[in-house]
Amino acid sequence: MASISISPEQTTGGHKSIAPKARGVRVTAVQTGIAAGLLAVVAGVFFDVRPPEAYGICMACHGRDLLNWMLNMLFHTHLTVASASAVFPVLTTIGVLLGAIVGAKTSGEFRWYSPENSLKEFVYGALVMNCALLAGGCSIRLLLRSAAGDWAGVMGFGGMVAGVVVGTVWLRWRAAR
């Protein structure tokens, strides 16, 4: 597969850059998450979103709405679609998938993975997605709803944390035997 690389001469019109190398500011995932959460809560207050839908970044709900929208258009069904996706679905799920592929390809991290048991992994994925939808959305949405004081968000986030703890204990037990 061919890769594209751009040299500094190409970006500066054939001349070497004389600008000093700027030191990059290291931003951690925690700092990014805190900033995104605060901005989402502030935006929810500014745009008077009640209850806090946090719909702009929910992967579980966007995937559900994309599938429901396509089924509604193809088979004229009446599956539930969020109002933000009623006319045309929010394509966050596809954008994140394509962005992950591009990021992995450009960094040389892209690899195909063939699971040992495809059916088992499919069932696990379906369980995770259905539990996320039952809890009111993905982890990001649950956290944003919790930050805004929504009791369903607090309960869903608590259930997610409990699930992570139980899953971690089980995986450690399984690895030890």
URZIHU-V943275 format. One record per backbone hydrogen bond with DSSP energy under -1.0 kcal/mol. NH is the residue of the N-H (numbers start at 0). CO is the residue of the C=O. E is the energy in kcal/mol with one decimal. If there is no record, write none. Layout:
<<NH | CO | E> <NH | CO | E>>
//
This chain:
<<10 | 6 | -1.3> <11 | 7 | -1.3> <13 | 8 | -4.3> <31 | 27 | -2.2> <32 | 28 | -2.6> <33 | 29 | -2.5> <34 | 30 | -2.4> <35 | 31 | -2.7> <36 | 32 | -2.5> <37 | 33 | -2.6> <38 | 34 | -2.6> <39 | 35 | -2.3> <40 | 36 | -2.3> <41 | 37 | -2.7> <42 | 38 | -2.7> <43 | 39 | -2.4> <44 | 40 | -2.1> <45 | 41 | -2.9> <46 | 42 | -2.8> <48 | 43 | -3.0> <61 | 57 | -1.9> <62 | 58 | -2.1> <63 | 59 | -2.1> <64 | 60 | -2.9> <65 | 61 | -2.4> <66 | 62 | -2.2> <67 | 63 | -3.0> <68 | 64 | -2.8> <69 | 65 | -2.2> <70 | 66 | -2.5> <71 | 67 | -2.5> <72 | 68 | -2.3> <73 | 69 | -2.8> <74 | 70 | -2.6> <75 | 71 | -1.1> <84 | 81 | -1.6> <94 | 90 | -2.4> <95 | 91 | -2.9> <96 | 92 | -2.0> <97 | 93 | -2.8> <98 | 94 | -2.5> <99 | 95 | -2.4> <100 | 96 | -2.1> <101 | 97 | -2.6> <102 | 98 | -2.6> <103 | 99 | -2.5> <104 | 100 | -2.6> <105 | 101 | -2.7> <106 | 102 | -1.5> <108 | 103 | -2.3> <109 | 103 | -1.3> <120 | 116 | -2.0> <121 | 117 | -2.3> <122 | 118 | -2.5> <123 | 119 | -2.4> <124 | 120 | -2.3> <125 | 121 | -2.5> <126 | 122 | -2.5> <127 | 123 | -2.4> <128 | 124 | -2.5> <129 | 125 | -2.6> <130 | 126 | -2.6> <131 | 127 | -2.2> <132 | 128 | -2.2> <133 | 129 | -2.4> <134 | 130 | -2.1> <136 | 131 | -3.1> <141 | 137 | -2.6> <142 | 138 | -2.4> <143 | 139 | -2.3> <144 | 140 | -2.6> <145 | 141 | -2.3> <146 | 142 | -2.4> <147 | 143 | -1.4> <148 | 145 | -1.7> <149 | 144 | -2.5> <153 | 149 | -1.9> <154 | 150 | -2.6> <155 | 151 | -2.6> <156 | 152 | -2.6> <157 | 153 | -2.4> <158 | 154 | -2.3> <159 | 155 | -2.2> <160 | 156 | -2.4> <161 | 157 | -2.4> <162 | 158 | -2.3> <163 | 159 | -2.2> <164 | 160 | -2.3> <165 | 161 | -2.6> <166 | 162 | -2.6> <167 | 163 | -2.4> <168 | 164 | -2.4> <169 | 165 | -2.4> <170 | 166 | -2.6> <171 | 167 | -2.4> <172 | 168 | -2.4> <173 | 169 | -2.8> <174 | 170 | -2.3> <175 | 171 | -1.7> <176 | 172 | -1.2>>
//
